[in-house]
Amino acid sequence: MQLVMLLMGLVVVVVILVLVQTLRAPQPTPVVVTSPQYCKVETVLTPAERQFYEVLRQAVGTRYVIFAKMRVLDLVDVVVVIRIASRLRHLRLRMTTTR
């Protein structure tokens, strides 16, 4: 009988220790992501691309119109602001592409 009571007491102590550890575990930090902000890029073509475009345009003449094919991401920079609420730190991420 004493052995059963001792085992039950040990189980209760283990359950209490597990509950205390889970309550002490750090809570995830709430993160707030704002809507993206857009700003236009300074130049659409690199200097080498611009030079090639001008040579090609001169070679074709006025008979044809040459257009540069590009993505929307080549025209704007996207800036996303992430705010970590607990420490009030702001992190700015700029999405850029490599050319």
trRosetta pair geometry for C-beta under 8 A, 3 or more apart (Angstrom, degrees):
i j d omega theta_ij theta_ji phi_ij phi_ji
1 4 5.8 -51 -152 32 33 111
1 5 6.6 30 151 -15 64 106
2 5 5.6 -54 -148 39 36 111
2 6 6.2 39 152 -22 67 106
3 6 5.6 -52 -146 36 31 114
3 7 6.4 30 155 -17 64 106
4 7 5.8 -54 -148 38 30 110
4 8 6.4 30 153 -18 64 107
5 8 5.7 -54 -146 37 31 111
5 9 6.3 33 154 -20 64 106
6 9 5.8 -54 -148 36 29 112
6 10 6.4 32 152 -20 63 106
7 10 5.5 -52 -146 35 32 114
7 11 6.5 35 154 -20 65 103
8 11 5.7 -50 -148 34 33 112
8 12 6.5 35 152 -19 64 104
9 12 5.7 -53 -150 35 32 113
9 13 6.4 33 152 -19 65 104
10 13 5.7 -53 -148 35 32 112
10 14 6.4 32 153 -18 65 105
11 14 5.8 -54 -147 37 32 111
11 15 6.4 31 154 -19 65 106
12 15 5.8 -55 -147 36 30 111
12 16 6.4 30 154 -18 64 106
13 16 5.8 -55 -148 37 31 111
13 17 6.4 31 154 -19 65 106
14 17 5.7 -54 -147 36 32 111
14 18 6.4 31 154 -19 65 105
15 18 5.8 -54 -148 36 31 110
15 19 6.4 31 154 -18 64 107
16 19 5.7 -56 -148 38 32 112
16 20 6.4 33 154 -20 65 106
17 20 5.7 -53 -146 36 31 111
17 21 6.4 31 156 -19 64 106
18 21 5.8 -55 -149 36 31 111
18 22 6.5 26 156 -15 65 106
19 22 6.0 -57 -146 38 31 106
19 23 6.3 27 157 -16 65 109
20 23 5.9 -59 -147 39 29 109
20 24 6.3 24 156 -16 65 111
21 24 5.8 -60 -145 40 29 108
21 25 6.9 50 151 -46 62 91
22 25 5.6 -28 -155 -3 38 118
29 84 5.5 11 148 -163 131 102
29 85 7.0 176 177 48 82 77
29 86 4.8 -99 -136 11 99 126
29 87 7.5 -15 -146 -2 140 95
30 84 7.7 139 84 -158 51 53
30 85 4.5 -6 79 27 102 130
30 86 6.9 124 35 -33 77 88
31 82 6.2 -13 -171 -172 106 100
31 83 7.3 151 -161 79 55 49
31 84 5.8 -26 -106 -102 75 65
31 85 7.3 -145 -87 -5 24 87
32 82 7.4 150 79 -161 48 51
32 83 4.5 -17 63 63 99 101
32 85 6.2 80 -10 -55 108 100
33 80 6.4 -6 -165 178 100 110
33 81 7.5 152 -155 84 51 51
33 82 5.4 -20 -102 -107 75 74
33 83 7.8 -174 -79 23 29 71
34 37 7.8 11 113 -31 116 95
34 80 7.1 170 65 -164 75 61
34 81 4.5 9 33 63 122 99
34 82 7.8 -142 12 -77 77 30
34 83 7.1 63 -30 -8 98 106
36 78 5.0 -14 -173 -167 132 100
36 79 6.7 140 -163 68 73 42
36 80 5.1 -43 -102 -84 81 81
37 78 7.5 139 72 -160 45 50
37 79 4.6 -26 65 65 97 98
37 80 7.7 173 19 -80 73 34
37 81 7.4 37 -1 -16 114 101
38 76 4.6 -7 -167 -179 105 137
38 77 7.1 148 -155 73 54 48
38 78 6.0 -24 -99 -102 72 62
38 79 7.6 -177 -80 20 23 79
39 76 6.7 140 70 -159 30 82
39 77 5.2 -19 64 57 85 99
39 79 6.8 25 4 -7 106 117
40 75 6.7 -42 -139 161 79 73
40 76 5.8 -58 -103 -105 45 70
40 77 7.7 60 140 12 4 81
41 44 6.7 119 84 -84 118 51
41 74 7.1 -72 16 162 154 47
41 75 6.3 -151 19 -175 108 24
41 76 6.5 -148 -21 -102 85 16
41 77 5.9 117 -76 -34 79 90
43 46 7.3 106 115 -92 125 30
43 50 7.9 -58 -179 -52 123 132
44 68 7.1 125 130 94 122 147
44 70 6.5 -104 -176 -40 106 174
44 74 6.5 71 -154 142 76 103
44 75 6.6 0 -112 -102 101 68
45 49 4.0 -134 -170 96 101 116
45 50 4.4 137 105 -62 125 79
45 53 6.4 -46 -146 -10 169 142
45 68 6.3 -94 -73 -140 120 165
46 49 4.6 91 50 9 77 104
46 50 6.9 -142 90 -7 37 88
46 99 6.3 158 -44 132 130 159
47 50 5.6 -54 -143 37 30 113
47 51 6.3 32 157 -21 65 105
48 51 5.8 -52 -147 34 31 111
48 52 6.5 30 154 -17 64 106
49 52 5.7 -55 -148 38 32 111
49 53 6.2 37 152 -23 65 107
49 68 7.5 78 161 -134 117 133
50 53 5.6 -53 -148 34 31 115
50 54 6.5 30 154 -18 64 104
51 54 5.9 -54 -150 35 31 110
51 55 6.5 28 153 -15 64 106
52 55 5.8 -56 -147 38 32 109
52 56 6.1 31 155 -18 66 109
53 56 5.8 -57 -145 40 27 111
53 57 6.2 30 155 -21 64 109
53 66 6.8 174 -158 118 79 131
53 68 6.1 -29 -107 -73 135 113
54 57 5.6 -54 -144 36 30 113
54 58 6.4 29 156 -17 64 105
55 58 5.9 -56 -149 37 30 109
55 59 6.3 30 153 -21 64 108
56 59 5.6 -55 -146 35 31 112
56 60 6.4 24 158 -15 66 108
56 66 5.6 131 118 -128 111 168
57 60 6.1 -58 -145 39 28 105
57 66 5.2 -125 -89 33 78 132
58 61 7.5 31 -179 -71 33 47
60 63 6.6 -125 162 56 80 88
60 64 4.7 -76 173 58 127 107
60 66 6.0 144 26 -44 155 113
61 64 7.4 79 66 28 68 73
70 74 4.2 -99 180 66 115 147
70 75 6.8 118 120 -46 127 89
71 74 5.0 110 59 -5 72 99
71 75 7.8 -141 102 -3 50 86
71 97 8.0 80 62 -22 132 168
72 75 5.6 -60 -161 33 44 112
72 76 6.7 -11 160 22 77 103
73 76 7.0 -78 -134 59 31 73
73 78 7.4 -49 -129 -13 85 113
73 95 7.5 -78 -148 123 114 111
73 97 5.8 90 131 -26 122 131
74 97 7.0 -59 -83 48 69 139
77 94 6.1 -12 179 -162 114 103
77 95 7.3 161 -168 65 63 68
77 96 6.8 -11 -130 -89 96 81
78 94 7.4 144 79 -157 53 53
78 95 4.4 -4 65 44 105 117
79 92 6.1 -13 -167 -168 103 102
79 93 7.3 153 -155 77 53 49
79 94 5.6 -21 -102 -101 76 74
79 95 7.9 -151 -76 14 31 77
80 92 7.6 151 76 -156 45 53
80 93 5.1 -17 61 62 94 101
80 95 7.2 54 -4 -25 106 104
81 90 6.2 -21 -165 -164 101 102
81 91 7.5 144 -158 74 53 48
81 92 5.8 -24 -103 -102 71 72
82 90 7.5 146 75 -158 51 52
82 91 4.8 -20 62 64 101 100
82 92 8.0 -176 22 -84 74 25
82 93 6.7 40 -7 -6 111 112
83 88 7.4 -11 -169 -140 96 44
83 89 7.7 164 -150 80 53 44
83 90 5.7 -21 -102 -105 75 73
83 91 8.0 -178 -80 24 31 73
84 87 5.3 8 105 46 113 94
84 88 7.3 -101 83 -38 70 11
84 89 5.1 4 46 52 111 89
84 91 7.4 48 -15 -4 102 109
85 88 7.1 13 -163 -73 29 58
